[in-house]
Amino acid sequence: MTNEKAVPAYPQTGVASTCRSFDEYCAMFRLKPADLKGPVLDVAGGASSFTANLHAKGVRAMAADPFYEGLTDEIIATGYKEIEVASAKIAAMVASFDWSYYGSPERQREIRERSMALFAEDFRREDAWTRYFAAALPSLPFEDDTFELALCSHFLFLYADTFDERFHAAALRELIRVLRPGGELRIYPLVTLKWEKYPYMERVLGELEEIASHEFLPAGLPFTPVRSPLLKLVKKAGPTG
């Protein structure tokens, strides 16, 4: 995972609200139906439709993101605005990305817009508060040993210039805390917005050896200018586990 291409950094100020589809999640996290029995947690999922799709299938699914704080219509409007902003940035550096999954920027945007519509429909439901939690790492409002699967897309490691090594270690520990013994945490991508390998990965994972095992897997959704693997951590059983 070396930076072989001389490509510019992604021009991002602050943390973007992601808006990805259920199929994109399944591809990039290499998810199979057996992985999605629940309960499932999507952290920093923004306006992605993953939680909405799982809820429609009868799976217990929750999402946590500070993006959910505020008035419903304003949150949804922000999600649509983010599609506009992200599409313009991608168009400006279109040749840097791998389009083998999406085919074209136009098709990628269509996927985003469909995902956004599904999210908006679910987020407007009266019971949305039971699925969407305005919360930020490294502090989640869930009990220990709650989830079988937790996912984090395009947040951890990506903003390495904004969040330091201590934050990443605390965030991973918190995500493992809310997993059940044997539960999995999957994170993608493992590169920064400068398309560089996250520099403190070995040290951060070393701090978690007593509570989780880890492995790197090939990701299933090529797009970033520099290929990145998928990180999978499995929570170990505690003393009474």
C-alpha positions in Angstrom: 0.0 0.0 0.0 2.6 2.5 -1.1 1.8 5.9 -2.7 2.9 5.1 -6.2 0.9 7.7 -7.9 1.6 11.4 -7.6 -1.9 12.4 -6.9 -3.1 15.4 -4.9 -4.6 15.1 -1.4 -8.4 15.1 -1.2 -9.4 18.7 -0.4 -11.4 18.3 2.7 -12.0 20.7 5.5 -13.7 19.2 8.6 -15.3 15.8 8.6 -17.5 15.0 5.7 -20.9 13.2 6.1 -20.7 10.0 4.0 -23.6 8.8 1.9 -23.1 5.3 0.7 -25.4 2.5 -0.2 -26.0 -1.0 1.3 -24.3 -2.6 -1.7 -21.3 -0.4 -1.3 -21.0 -1.4 2.3 -21.3 -5.1 1.5 -18.6 -4.8 -1.1 -16.0 -2.7 0.7 -16.5 -4.6 4.0 -16.8 -8.0 2.3 -20.0 -8.7 4.1 -22.1 -11.9 3.6 -25.7 -12.5 4.8 -24.4 -14.5 7.7 -22.5 -11.4 8.9 -25.7 -9.4 9.1 -27.8 -11.2 11.6 -27.4 -8.3 14.1 -27.2 -6.4 16.2 -25.1 -4.2 13.8 -23.6 -0.8 14.5 -22.6 1.7 11.8 -20.3 4.4 13.2 -19.8 7.7 11.3 -22.2 6.4 8.7 -23.7 9.9 8.1 -26.5 9.7 5.5 -25.6 6.2 4.3 -28.6 3.9 3.8 -27.0 0.8 5.4 -28.9 1.1 8.7 -32.2 1.8 6.8 -31.7 -1.2 4.6 -31.0 -3.5 7.5 -34.0 -2.2 9.4 -36.2 -2.9 6.5 -34.9 -6.5 6.4 -35.9 -6.9 10.1 -32.3 -6.8 11.4 -31.5 -4.8 14.6 -29.3 -2.1 13.3 -28.1 1.3 14.8 -26.0 4.2 13.6 -24.0 6.7 15.6 -22.7 10.0 14.2 -22.7 13.6 15.5 -24.3 14.3 12.1 -27.7 13.3 13.5 -27.8 16.2 16.0 -30.3 18.9 15.0 -33.5 19.3 13.1 -34.5 16.4 10.8 -35.0 18.5 7.6 -31.8 20.4 8.1 -29.8 17.2 8.6 -31.3 15.7 5.4 -30.6 19.0 3.5 -27.0 18.8 4.7 -26.7 15.3 3.4 -27.9 16.3 -0.1 -25.5 19.3 0.0 -22.6 17.0 0.8 -23.3 15.0 -2.4 -23.0 18.2 -4.4 -19.8 19.1 -2.7 -18.2 15.7 -2.9 -19.2 15.2 -6.6 -17.5 18.5 -7.5 -14.3 17.5 -5.7 -14.2 14.1 -7.4 -14.9 15.6 -10.8 -11.9 17.9 -10.3 -9.6 14.9 -9.8 -11.5 12.2 -11.7 -8.4 10.7 -13.2 -6.9 9.9 -9.8 -9.6 7.4 -8.8 -10.2 3.7 -9.7 -13.6 3.5 -11.5 -13.7 -0.2 -11.9 -16.6 -0.6 -9.4 -18.7 2.5 -10.2 -18.0 2.8 -13.9 -18.3 6.6 -14.0 -18.7 9.6 -11.7 -22.3 9.9 -12.9 -23.2 6.4 -11.8 -21.5 7.0 -8.5 -23.6 10.1 -7.9 -26.7 8.2 -8.9 -25.9 5.6 -6.2 -25.3 8.4 -3.6 -28.6 10.0 -4.4 -30.6 6.8 -4.1 -28.9 6.0 -0.9 -29.6 9.5 0.4 -33.3 9.1 -0.5 -33.5 5.9 1.5 -31.8 7.4 4.5 -34.1 10.4 4.4 -37.2 8.3 4.3 -36.0 6.2 7.3 -34.7 9.2 9.2 -38.1 10.9 9.1 -39.9 7.9 10.7 -41.3 8.3 14.2 -39.1 5.6 15.5 -35.9 6.8 13.9 -34.6 7.8 17.4 -34.3 4.1 18.2 -31.7 3.6 15.4 -29.9 6.9 14.9 -27.8 8.3 17.7 -26.1 11.7 17.7 -22.8 10.5 19.2 -19.1 10.7 18.5 -16.1 8.5 19.1 -14.5 7.8 21.5 -17.7 7.8 23.6 -20.7 5.8 22.4 -24.1 5.6 24.2 -24.3 1.8 24.2 -23.8 -0.9 26.8 -20.9 -3.3 26.9 -21.2 -6.4 24.7 -24.1 -5.1 22.6 -23.2 -5.7 18.9 -22.1 -8.7 16.8 -20.7 -6.4 14.1 -19.5 -2.8 14.1 -18.4 -0.9 10.9 -16.6 2.3 10.3 -16.4 3.7 6.8 -14.2 6.6 5.7 -13.6 8.1 9.1 -11.0 6.4 11.3 -7.5 6.8 9.9 -8.7 8.9 7.0 -8.5 12.1 9.1 -5.0 11.5 10.5 -4.1 15.2 10.4 -7.1 16.0 12.5 -7.3 13.2 15.0 -4.2 12.0 16.7 -2.9 8.6 17.7 -4.4 8.8 21.1 -7.8 9.4 19.6 -7.6 6.5 17.3 -6.5 4.1 20.1 -9.4 5.3 22.3 -11.9 5.1 19.5 -10.9 1.5 18.7 -11.0 0.5 22.3 -14.5 2.0 22.6 -15.7 0.2 19.5 -14.4 -3.1 20.9 -16.1 -2.4 24.2 -19.6 -2.4 22.6 -18.9 -5.6 20.7 -19.9 -9.0 22.1 -17.1 -11.5 22.6 -16.4 -12.9 19.2 -17.9 -9.9 17.6 -16.2 -8.1 14.7 -15.1 -4.6 14.0 -14.3 -3.7 10.3 -12.8 -0.5 9.2 -12.1 0.9 5.7 -10.0 2.5 4.3 -6.7 2.6 6.1 -5.2 5.5 4.2 -5.2 9.2 5.0 -6.7 12.0 2.9 -3.1 12.4 1.5 -3.4 8.8 0.3 -0.7 7.7 2.7 -0.6 4.6 4.9 -1.8 5.5 8.4 1.6 5.9 10.2 0.7 4.6 13.7 -1.3 1.5 12.8 1.2 -0.9 14.4 1.4 1.0 17.7 -2.4 1.5 17.9 -3.1 -2.2 17.2 -0.4 -3.2 19.7 -2.3 -1.5 22.5 -5.3 -3.7 21.8 -3.7 -7.1 21.7 -5.2 -8.2 25.0 -8.8 -7.5 24.0 -8.9 -8.1 20.2 -7.1 -10.0 17.5 -6.7 -8.4 14.1 -6.1 -9.2 10.4 -5.9 -7.2 7.2 -8.1 -8.4 4.3 -8.5 -7.3 0.7 -11.2 -4.8 0.4 -13.9 -5.4 -2.2 -14.6 -1.9 -3.5 -11.6 -0.3 -5.3 -11.8 3.4 -5.6 -9.1 5.3 -3.7 -6.0 6.3 -5.7 -3.9 4.0 -3.5 -5.3 0.6 -2.7 -6.1 0.0 0.9 -6.9 -3.3 2.7 -9.7 -3.8 5.2 -9.0 -4.0 8.9 -10.9 -6.7 10.8 -10.7 -6.9 14.6 -12.4 -9.7 16.6 -13.1 -9.1 20.3 -11.6 -11.7 22.6 -13.6 -13.2 25.5 -13.0 -11.6 28.9 -11.9 -13.4 32.1 -15.5 -14.7 32.5 -16.2 -15.1 28.8 
